[in-house]
Amino acid sequence: MKKKIMQSAQQLFMTGISLITSNGPNGQNVMAAEWTMQISYEPMLIAVFIHEGSSTLKNIRKTKQFGVNVASEKQSTLVSIAGGYSRKEIDKLNIHNSFQILGLKKTGVPLIADCLINAKCKLFTIKKIGDHTMVVGRVVSIRYDETKNPLAYHRNRYFRIGSIIEPIRDKVIVNKKTFNLFHRQSENKFIIKCAGVIVRSKNKMLVTSNPGQNLVSIIPFIQPKKNQDYKRSLENYLQSMKFSITLKEEPRLKRLIMKNGDRVQRINFILFEGKIKNRSKFYFWKLVKTDPVLKSLIK
Ligand SMILES: Cc1cc2nc3c(=O)[nH]c(=O)nc-3n(C[C@H](O)[C@H](O)[C@H](O)COP(=O)(O)O)c2cc1C
């Protein structure tokens, strides 16, 4: 029973497909490998997990090089050939009207035409892991075609990827000053990640404005540094501003898309509810309904 569940679950992973090319004692070859992925930027490394019986693995062990050709959505038939037969059975690259090799070279590692990415790799490390062998290659040359779309693989079937799914964000239209406050802080990042505190008093919210904020009144917030604890960073900021506010556990995540004219800025707010302990001259209370940002933060 347990094994059956595992087998079914295994089919639900979603991958792309690469055509792994190699050359060896029996000549050039291609196999299909869904278990292929980039695993390092610098050096650029690609790992492929290959079963022991394949001709490809024999070739790679011998020549210490291979090609990774990321299949495009029009190449499902080629993938099916590369994955359906072994070089021991047939010379797949020689099947009429199938694979087109880039360039004319009949020696070395071939690369397949019409793929999304073609990378030539030198063997970096090789290690048996479970019932497959992890072959890691260092990319020595690479080319790509951005006009091609990748082939997706799921439940033993081939798919093309669909339309972009934008994670849900609340739209908030703001004036130029408010927009600039956030946009300047973003340093052209696609999303800025902020931590802020919401302190309510009836239909008002605690806001502050300081010279760094272009005199826009907004909840106390910061852009925490990467890998720094958000709550602690916010607490430190509040302390430095002489705000005596205690933060509750369990923050909310508010995802906004801020608009001003044609300009947009995506903002992820980690929002802590806060309780103010004593008064300070650095903040004031603002009616929530008069401020689009405040309204969107509590929606
Ligand atoms: C869609 C698809 C994905 C595959 N993914 C892998 C894989 O990630 N690793 C692997 O070892 N075999 C994988 N295979 C099986 C090999 O491609 C197959 O065993 C092939 O015949 C090996 O060829 P060779 O003996 O000529 O090297 C896949 C097959 C298909 C159809």
The ligand as an SDF file (V2000), in Angstrom:
LIG
                    3D

 31 33  0  0  0  0  0  0  0  0999 V2000
    9.9090   12.0280  -20.2650 C   0  0  0  0  0  0  0  0  0  0  0  0
   11.0580   11.1660  -19.8370 C   0  0  0  0  0  0  0  0  0  0  0  0
   11.8920   11.5490  -18.8090 C   0  0  0  0  0  0  0  0  0  0  0  0
   12.9480   10.7660  -18.4020 C   0  0  0  0  0  0  0  0  0  0  0  0
   13.7500   11.1810  -17.3820 N   0  0  0  0  0  0  0  0  0  0  0  0
   14.8050   10.4160  -17.0000 C   0  0  0  0  0  0  0  0  0  0  0  0
   15.6820   10.8640  -15.9760 C   0  0  0  0  0  0  0  0  0  0  0  0
   15.5480   11.9630  -15.4260 O   0  0  0  0  0  0  0  0  0  0  0  0
   16.6920   10.0500  -15.6200 N   0  0  0  0  0  0  0  0  0  0  0  0
   16.8970    8.8270  -16.2000 C   0  0  0  0  0  0  0  0  0  0  0  0
   17.8370    8.1430  -15.8390 O   0  0  0  0  0  0  0  0  0  0  0  0
   16.0760    8.3840  -17.1900 N   0  0  0  0  0  0  0  0  0  0  0  0
   15.0700    9.1660  -17.6060 C   0  0  0  0  0  0  0  0  0  0  0  0
   14.2460    8.7340  -18.6240 N   0  0  0  0  0  0  0  0  0  0  0  0
   14.5450    7.4550  -19.2700 C   0  0  0  0  0  0  0  0  0  0  0  0
   15.7170    7.5130  -20.2500 C   0  0  0  0  0  0  0  0  0  0  0  0
   15.5780    8.5960  -21.1440 O   0  0  0  0  0  0  0  0  0  0  0  0
   15.7570    6.1910  -21.0190 C   0  0  0  0  0  0  0  0  0  0  0  0
   16.0770    5.1550  -20.1220 O   0  0  0  0  0  0  0  0  0  0  0  0
   16.6650    6.1800  -22.2330 C   0  0  0  0  0  0  0  0  0  0  0  0
   16.3280    5.0530  -22.9940 O   0  0  0  0  0  0  0  0  0  0  0  0
   18.1460    6.0870  -21.8830 C   0  0  0  0  0  0  0  0  0  0  0  0
   18.8340    6.1450  -23.0910 O   0  0  0  0  0  0  0  0  0  0  0  0
   20.3120    5.6250  -23.3220 P   0  0  0  0  0  0  0  0  0  0  0  0
   20.4060    4.2070  -22.8130 O   0  0  0  0  0  0  0  0  0  0  0  0
   20.5120    5.6970  -24.8090 O   0  0  0  0  0  0  0  0  0  0  0  0
   21.2260    6.5180  -22.5670 O   0  0  0  0  0  0  0  0  0  0  0  0
   13.1790    9.5180  -19.0550 C   0  0  0  0  0  0  0  0  0  0  0  0
   12.3520    9.1190  -20.0920 C   0  0  0  0  0  0  0  0  0  0  0  0
   11.3010    9.9360  -20.4900 C   0  0  0  0  0  0  0  0  0  0  0  0
   10.4160    9.5110  -21.6100 C   0  0  0  0  0  0  0  0  0  0  0  0
  1  2  1  0
  2  3  1  0
  2 30  2  0
  3  4  2  0
  4  5  1  0
  4 28  1  0
  5  6  2  0
  6  7  1  0
  6 13  1  0
  7  8  2  0
  7  9  1  0
  9 10  1  0
 10 11  2  0
 10 12  1  0
 12 13  2  0
 13 14  1  0
 14 15  1  0
 14 28  1  0
 15 16  1  0
 16 17  1  0
 16 18  1  0
 18 19  1  0
 18 20  1  0
 20 21  1  0
 20 22  1  0
 22 23  1  0
 23 24  1  0
 24 25  2  0
 24 26  1  0
 24 27  1  0
 28 29  2  0
 29 30  1  0
 30 31  1  0
M  END
$$$$
